[in-house]
Amino acid sequence: MTLWDLVGGKLTHIDWQFTPGDLFALVLLLIWFWLIWPKRDVGQLLADKDRQRRLLWSLMALNLLWMLNASIYQQLHVHFLGLVVLMQMFGWRLASIAVIMPVSLFALLVQGQAGWIAPYALFGAVLPLFISFTVYSRGFHLLPRNLFVYLFCAGFFNAGLVLISHMLLWGSWLWLTTDYSWAELVDRYFNLIPLLAFPEALLNGMALTLLVVYRPEWLYDFRDNQYWPGGSNKK
């Protein structure tokens, strides 16, 4: 069996129906994209082929990470996210737009539900990214400019926060729009948060550490002179 046969078989089993809740989430997502549209970042991306390749490879890695889905119950997704590294490389606005690619492939190929693209993007990725960026931004202005503070706040802590907000927001959406009761969600989904938050934080923290050491110019707002003694301001 070829890869095309495998993908083609998945495509034939996709449910293309959209519920009123799915359409409502789509409207909210489009409004949010209109409000945050990163015009400058998109212009820089279109003018920089190396940046385009980095974004493509990052999204492909994210796709592979999301495909490792260990969920047992329908709609209760359990997988690592990797969103914080994407945000630190391309900025939270562009990352919020780009994440539509892995969200769409996950919804179509893994869950087989086209209607889940908008709500999963909004509540599972875009809003957690905004929460993470807000906390990181406050930490940047309030905490000392120290490399370890940066790695902890931008990588480790933020990644755990993204996963927690991801699961809480997605679970709340399921509670409002499906037959899942709150008690079921707590028992089957929210109880997994302590087990998943630390590995997610560790994964993103390690990846961000490698980028700081070997490819700091790939990071969106990292400056050597802010964190390294005697560092330059080169990107």
Number of C-alpha atoms within 10 A of each C-alpha: 5 7 8 9 10 11 12 12 12 15 13 10 13 17 14 12 10 13 12 10 17 19 15 13 22 20 14 15 19 12 12 15 16 10 9 13 15 18 11 9 14 14 10 13 17 11 11 11 11 11 16 14 12 14 19 14 12 16 21 14 14 21 20 12 15 21 16 12 16 12 13 11 10 7 17 18 19 18 16 22 22 24 26 32 25 25 24 20 24 21 19 23 20 22 23 26 16 18 19 19 16 21 22 20 17 22 20 22 20 16 18 18 19 19 23 27 22 24 24 24 25 25 22 25 25 26 19 28 29 16 16 26 21 14 16 19 13 11 16 16 9 9 11 12 15 14 16 12 17 23 18 19 21 25 28 26 24 28 31 25 21 28 29 20 21 24 23 20 19 23 24 17 18 18 16 13 13 11 9 15 14 16 11 12 18 14 11 14 20 18 11 14 18 12 10 16 19 16 15 26 25 17 19 26 25 15 16 26 19 12 17 19 9 10 12 19 16 16 19 15 13 18 17 18 13 15 17 12 10 9 11 12 10 10 13
